[in-house]
Amino acid sequence: MRKLRVVIAKPGLDGHDRGAKVIARALRDAGMEVIYTGLRQTPEQIVTAALQEDADVIGCRSLRRSQPHRPAADGIARGQGARRCAGG
């Protein structure tokens, strides 16, 4: 059975990535393959990375309350054929 592939990303200008790294480590410990894209990613970069990595899930971590990047990433992912977008 293939491991679930997860892309973890930090959208926008938020430079705090400890939470994303903790989640990435927990997912790895649970047996998933995790690709961390790093800080300050645009929605386009996140979706492109997920497509290139053949990811099953995209996880975005943001400290901003408004999270303007998620709707943009959802729209881009759906345009590329994603069946379901979730998160917060």
Secondary structure, DSSP 4 states (H G I P E B T S, - for coil): -PPPEEEEE-BTT----HHHHHHHHHHHHTT-EEEE--SSB-HHHHHHHHHHTT-SEEEE----SS-THHHHHHHHHHHTT-S-----
